[in-house]
């Protein structure tokens, strides 16, 4: 008998379902992994926007006369 069939017999109804992070938590490991992935993308997006804003204020704005840099 293969390992997959043995695992299926051992787990019964729970076979193929995601594991919880810890007992009692309504969050699965897959959901936690997705949250980390999306929050990391959001953080990088924020960094890109911050750099774009800084470049605008520091270089483009003074060149167009929008802000004065002393």
TORSE-331090 format. One record per residue: x, y, z of N, C-alpha, C in turn; residue number from 1. Coordinates in Angstrom, 2 decimals. Example, Ala and Ser with C-alpha at 12.3 -4.5 7.8 and 13.67 -1.06 7.14 Angstrom:
! residues 2
{n_X:13.19, n_Y:-5.69, n_Z:7.80, ca_X:12.30, ca_Y:-4.50, ca_Z:7.80, c_X:13.20, c_Y:-3.30, c_Z:7.80, mimar:1}
{n_X:12.85, n_Y:-2.25, n_Z:7.08, ca_X:13.67, ca_Y:-1.06, ca_Z:7.14, c_X:12.90, c_Y:0.03, c_Z:7.87, mimar:2}
! end
This chain:
! residues 70
{n_X:0.85, n_Y:-1.17, n_Z:0.00, ca_X:0.00, ca_Y:0.00, ca_Z:0.00, c_X:0.90, c_Y:1.24, c_Z:0.00, mimar:1}
{n_X:0.52, n_Y:2.21, n_Z:-0.79, ca_X:1.31, ca_Y:3.42, ca_Z:-0.88, c_X:1.09, c_Y:4.34, c_Z:0.30, mimar:2}
{n_X:2.02, n_Y:5.29, n_Z:0.44, ca_X:1.96, ca_Y:6.23, ca_Z:1.55, c_X:0.70, c_Y:7.09, c_Z:1.49, mimar:3}
{n_X:0.28, n_Y:7.45, n_Z:0.30, ca_X:-0.91, ca_Y:8.28, ca_Z:0.14, c_X:-2.16, c_Y:7.56, c_Z:0.64, mimar:4}
{n_X:-2.29, n_Y:6.30, n_Z:0.28, ca_X:-3.46, ca_Y:5.55, ca_Z:0.72, c_X:-3.43, c_Y:5.34, c_Z:2.23, mimar:5}
{n_X:-2.26, n_Y:5.09, n_Z:2.79, ca_X:-2.12, ca_Y:4.90, ca_Z:4.22, c_X:-2.50, c_Y:6.19, c_Z:4.96, mimar:6}
{n_X:-2.04, n_Y:7.33, n_Z:4.45, ca_X:-2.36, ca_Y:8.61, ca_Z:5.06, c_X:-3.86, c_Y:8.88, c_Z:4.98, mimar:7}
{n_X:-4.47, n_Y:8.53, n_Z:3.85, ca_X:-5.90, ca_Y:8.74, ca_Z:3.67, c_X:-6.70, c_Y:7.90, c_Z:4.67, mimar:8}
{n_X:-6.28, n_Y:6.67, n_Z:4.90, ca_X:-6.97, ca_Y:5.83, ca_Z:5.87, c_X:-6.77, c_Y:6.34, c_Z:7.29, mimar:9}
{n_X:-5.60, n_Y:6.86, n_Z:7.59, ca_X:-5.30, ca_Y:7.35, ca_Z:8.94, c_X:-6.09, c_Y:8.63, c_Z:9.24, mimar:10}
{n_X:-6.12, n_Y:9.55, n_Z:8.29, ca_X:-6.76, ca_Y:10.84, ca_Z:8.53, c_X:-8.28, c_Y:10.79, c_Z:8.38, mimar:11}
{n_X:-8.78, n_Y:9.91, n_Z:7.57, ca_X:-10.22, ca_Y:9.78, ca_Z:7.39, c_X:-10.82, c_Y:11.00, c_Z:6.73, mimar:12}
{n_X:-11.78, n_Y:11.68, n_Z:7.40, ca_X:-12.47, ca_Y:12.84, ca_Z:6.84, c_X:-11.58, c_Y:14.06, c_Z:6.71, mimar:13}
{n_X:-10.51, n_Y:14.12, n_Z:7.47, ca_X:-9.64, ca_Y:15.29, ca_Z:7.43, c_X:-8.64, c_Y:15.24, c_Z:6.28, mimar:14}
{n_X:-8.64, n_Y:14.17, n_Z:5.50, ca_X:-7.69, ca_Y:14.02, ca_Z:4.40, c_X:-7.95, c_Y:15.09, c_Z:3.33, mimar:15}
{n_X:-6.90, n_Y:15.80, n_Z:2.95, ca_X:-7.00, ca_Y:16.82, ca_Z:1.91, c_X:-7.38, c_Y:18.19, c_Z:2.41, mimar:16}
{n_X:-7.66, n_Y:18.34, n_Z:3.70, ca_X:-8.01, ca_Y:19.64, ca_Z:4.26, c_X:-6.76, c_Y:20.33, c_Z:4.78, mimar:17}
{n_X:-6.76, n_Y:21.65, n_Z:4.74, ca_X:-5.63, ca_Y:22.42, ca_Z:5.24, c_X:-5.52, c_Y:22.29, c_Z:6.75, mimar:18}
{n_X:-4.28, n_Y:22.33, n_Z:7.23, ca_X:-4.03, ca_Y:22.33, ca_Z:8.66, c_X:-4.25, c_Y:23.73, c_Z:9.21, mimar:19}
{n_X:-4.64, n_Y:23.80, n_Z:10.47, ca_X:-4.78, ca_Y:25.09, ca_Z:11.15, c_X:-3.40, c_Y:25.53, c_Z:11.64, mimar:20}
{n_X:-3.23, n_Y:26.83, n_Z:11.88, ca_X:-1.97, ca_Y:27.33, ca_Z:12.40, c_X:-1.72, c_Y:26.73, c_Z:13.78, mimar:21}
{n_X:-2.74, n_Y:26.78, n_Z:14.64, ca_X:-2.72, ca_Y:26.08, ca_Z:15.92, c_X:-4.15, c_Y:25.76, c_Z:16.28, mimar:22}
{n_X:-4.35, n_Y:24.86, n_Z:17.19, ca_X:-5.70, ca_Y:24.42, ca_Z:17.53, c_X:-6.54, c_Y:25.60, c_Z:17.99, mimar:23}
{n_X:-7.76, n_Y:25.68, n_Z:17.52, ca_X:-8.68, ca_Y:26.74, ca_Z:17.91, c_X:-8.61, c_Y:27.97, c_Z:17.02, mimar:24}
{n_X:-7.61, n_Y:28.07, n_Z:16.17, ca_X:-7.49, ca_Y:29.23, ca_Z:15.28, c_X:-8.31, c_Y:28.98, c_Z:14.02, mimar:25}
{n_X:-9.09, n_Y:29.96, n_Z:13.59, ca_X:-9.89, ca_Y:29.78, ca_Z:12.38, c_X:-9.08, c_Y:30.02, c_Z:11.10, mimar:26}
{n_X:-7.77, n_Y:30.20, n_Z:11.22, ca_X:-6.92, ca_Y:30.53, ca_Z:10.07, c_X:-6.09, c_Y:29.31, c_Z:9.69, mimar:27}
{n_X:-6.11, n_Y:28.99, n_Z:8.40, ca_X:-5.33, ca_Y:27.85, ca_Z:7.93, c_X:-3.93, c_Y:28.31, c_Z:7.51, mimar:28}
{n_X:-3.06, n_Y:27.36, n_Z:7.30, ca_X:-1.69, ca_Y:27.68, ca_Z:6.88, c_X:-1.67, c_Y:28.34, c_Z:5.51, mimar:29}
{n_X:-2.56, n_Y:27.92, n_Z:4.64, ca_X:-2.63, ca_Y:28.53, ca_Z:3.31, c_X:-3.07, c_Y:29.98, c_Z:3.39, mimar:30}
{n_X:-4.06, n_Y:30.27, n_Z:4.24, ca_X:-4.52, ca_Y:31.65, ca_Z:4.41, c_X:-3.41, c_Y:32.52, c_Z:5.00, mimar:31}
{n_X:-2.67, n_Y:31.99, n_Z:5.95, ca_X:-1.57, ca_Y:32.74, ca_Z:6.54, c_X:-0.49, c_Y:33.03, c_Z:5.51, mimar:32}
{n_X:-0.18, n_Y:32.05, n_Z:4.67, ca_X:0.82, ca_Y:32.23, ca_Z:3.62, c_X:0.37, c_Y:33.30, c_Z:2.62, mimar:33}
{n_X:-0.92, n_Y:33.27, n_Z:2.25, ca_X:-1.45, ca_Y:34.28, ca_Z:1.33, c_X:-1.40, c_Y:35.67, c_Z:1.94, mimar:34}
{n_X:-1.70, n_Y:35.79, n_Z:3.24, ca_X:-1.65, ca_Y:37.09, ca_Z:3.91, c_X:-0.23, c_Y:37.66, c_Z:3.87, mimar:35}
{n_X:0.75, n_Y:36.82, n_Z:4.15, ca_X:2.15, ca_Y:37.27, ca_Z:4.11, c_X:2.52, c_Y:37.71, c_Z:2.70, mimar:36}
{n_X:2.08, n_Y:36.94, n_Z:1.70, ca_X:2.41, ca_Y:37.28, ca_Z:0.31, c_X:1.81, c_Y:38.65, c_Z:-0.07, mimar:37}
{n_X:0.54, n_Y:38.87, n_Z:0.24, ca_X:-0.10, ca_Y:40.13, ca_Z:-0.14, c_X:0.41, c_Y:41.31, c_Z:0.68, mimar:38}
{n_X:0.70, n_Y:41.10, n_Z:1.96, ca_X:1.22, ca_Y:42.21, ca_Z:2.76, c_X:2.63, c_Y:42.59, c_Z:2.32, mimar:39}
{n_X:3.42, n_Y:41.61, n_Z:1.86, ca_X:4.74, ca_Y:41.91, ca_Z:1.34, c_X:4.64, c_Y:42.71, c_Z:0.04, mimar:40}
{n_X:3.72, n_Y:42.33, n_Z:-0.82, ca_X:3.51, ca_Y:43.10, ca_Z:-2.06, c_X:3.06, c_Y:44.52, c_Z:-1.74, mimar:41}
{n_X:2.18, n_Y:44.67, n_Z:-0.77, ca_X:1.71, ca_Y:45.99, ca_Z:-0.38, c_X:2.83, c_Y:46.85, c_Z:0.18, mimar:42}
{n_X:3.71, n_Y:46.24, n_Z:0.97, ca_X:4.85, ca_Y:46.99, ca_Z:1.52, c_X:5.77, c_Y:47.47, c_Z:0.42, mimar:43}
{n_X:6.07, n_Y:46.61, n_Z:-0.55, ca_X:6.92, ca_Y:47.02, ca_Z:-1.66, c_X:6.24, c_Y:48.11, c_Z:-2.49, mimar:44}
{n_X:4.94, n_Y:48.01, n_Z:-2.66, ca_X:4.21, ca_Y:49.06, ca_Z:-3.38, c_X:4.32, c_Y:50.39, c_Z:-2.66, mimar:45}
{n_X:4.22, n_Y:50.37, n_Z:-1.34, ca_X:4.37, ca_Y:51.59, ca_Z:-0.55, c_X:5.76, c_Y:52.17, c_Z:-0.67, mimar:46}
{n_X:6.76, n_Y:51.32, n_Z:-0.69, ca_X:8.14, ca_Y:51.80, ca_Z:-0.85, c_X:8.32, c_Y:52.47, c_Z:-2.20, mimar:47}
{n_X:7.77, n_Y:51.87, n_Z:-3.26, ca_X:7.88, ca_Y:52.45, ca_Z:-4.60, c_X:7.18, c_Y:53.81, c_Z:-4.65, mimar:48}
{n_X:6.00, n_Y:53.91, n_Z:-4.05, ca_X:5.29, ca_Y:55.19, ca_Z:-4.03, c_X:6.05, c_Y:56.24, c_Z:-3.23, mimar:49}
{n_X:6.67, n_Y:55.85, n_Z:-2.12, ca_X:7.46, ca_Y:56.78, ca_Z:-1.32, c_X:8.65, c_Y:57.31, c_Z:-2.10, mimar:50}
{n_X:9.34, n_Y:56.44, n_Z:-2.82, ca_X:10.49, ca_Y:56.88, ca_Z:-3.62, c_X:10.03, c_Y:57.81, c_Z:-4.74, mimar:51}
{n_X:8.92, n_Y:57.48, n_Z:-5.37, ca_X:8.39, ca_Y:58.35, ca_Z:-6.44, c_X:8.03, c_Y:59.72, c_Z:-5.88, mimar:52}
{n_X:7.41, n_Y:59.75, n_Z:-4.72, ca_X:7.04, ca_Y:61.02, ca_Z:-4.09, c_X:8.30, c_Y:61.81, c_Z:-3.73, mimar:53}
{n_X:9.31, n_Y:61.13, n_Z:-3.19, ca_X:10.54, ca_Y:61.81, ca_Z:-2.81, c_X:11.22, c_Y:62.41, c_Z:-4.04, mimar:54}
{n_X:11.28, n_Y:61.65, n_Z:-5.13, ca_X:11.90, ca_Y:62.17, ca_Z:-6.35, c_X:11.15, c_Y:63.39, c_Z:-6.87, mimar:55}
{n_X:9.82, n_Y:63.35, n_Z:-6.79, ca_X:9.02, ca_Y:64.48, ca_Z:-7.25, c_X:9.29, c_Y:65.72, c_Z:-6.41, mimar:56}
{n_X:9.27, n_Y:65.56, n_Z:-5.10, ca_X:9.47, ca_Y:66.71, ca_Z:-4.20, c_X:10.91, c_Y:67.23, c_Z:-4.31, mimar:57}
{n_X:11.87, n_Y:66.33, n_Z:-4.39, ca_X:13.27, ca_Y:66.74, ca_Z:-4.35, c_X:13.78, c_Y:67.29, c_Z:-5.66, mimar:58}
{n_X:13.40, n_Y:66.72, n_Z:-6.78, ca_X:14.01, ca_Y:67.11, ca_Z:-8.06, c_X:13.02, c_Y:67.76, c_Z:-9.03, mimar:59}
{n_X:11.89, n_Y:67.15, n_Z:-9.26, ca_X:10.96, ca_Y:67.64, ca_Z:-10.27, c_X:10.27, c_Y:68.91, c_Z:-9.80, mimar:60}
{n_X:9.82, n_Y:68.93, n_Z:-8.54, ca_X:9.13, ca_Y:70.11, ca_Z:-8.01, c_X:9.95, c_Y:71.38, c_Z:-8.10, mimar:61}
{n_X:11.17, n_Y:71.40, n_Z:-7.56, ca_X:11.99, ca_Y:72.62, ca_Z:-7.66, c_X:12.30, c_Y:73.02, c_Z:-9.10, mimar:62}
{n_X:12.47, n_Y:72.04, n_Z:-9.99, ca_X:12.76, ca_Y:72.37, ca_Z:-11.38, c_X:11.59, c_Y:73.09, c_Z:-12.04, mimar:63}
{n_X:10.37, n_Y:72.76, n_Z:-11.61, ca_X:9.20, ca_Y:73.41, ca_Z:-12.16, c_X:8.75, c_Y:74.61, c_Z:-11.34, mimar:64}
{n_X:9.46, n_Y:74.90, n_Z:-10.25, ca_X:9.13, ca_Y:76.03, ca_Z:-9.42, c_X:8.00, c_Y:75.76, c_Z:-8.44, mimar:65}
{n_X:7.70, n_Y:74.50, n_Z:-8.17, ca_X:6.60, ca_Y:74.19, ca_Z:-7.25, c_X:7.00, c_Y:74.40, c_Z:-5.80, mimar:66}
{n_X:8.20, n_Y:73.92, n_Z:-5.45, ca_X:8.69, ca_Y:74.04, ca_Z:-4.08, c_X:10.08, c_Y:74.64, c_Z:-4.13, mimar:67}
{n_X:10.40, n_Y:75.36, n_Z:-3.07, ca_X:11.76, ca_Y:75.89, ca_Z:-2.98, c_X:12.53, c_Y:75.03, c_Z:-1.99, mimar:68}
{n_X:13.72, n_Y:74.61, n_Z:-2.40, ca_X:14.59, ca_Y:73.83, ca_Z:-1.53, c_X:15.75, c_Y:74.71, c_Z:-1.16, mimar:69}
{n_X:15.96, n_Y:74.86, n_Z:0.14, ca_X:17.05, ca_Y:75.75, ca_Z:0.58, c_X:18.33, c_Y:75.01, c_Z:0.75, mimar:70}
! end
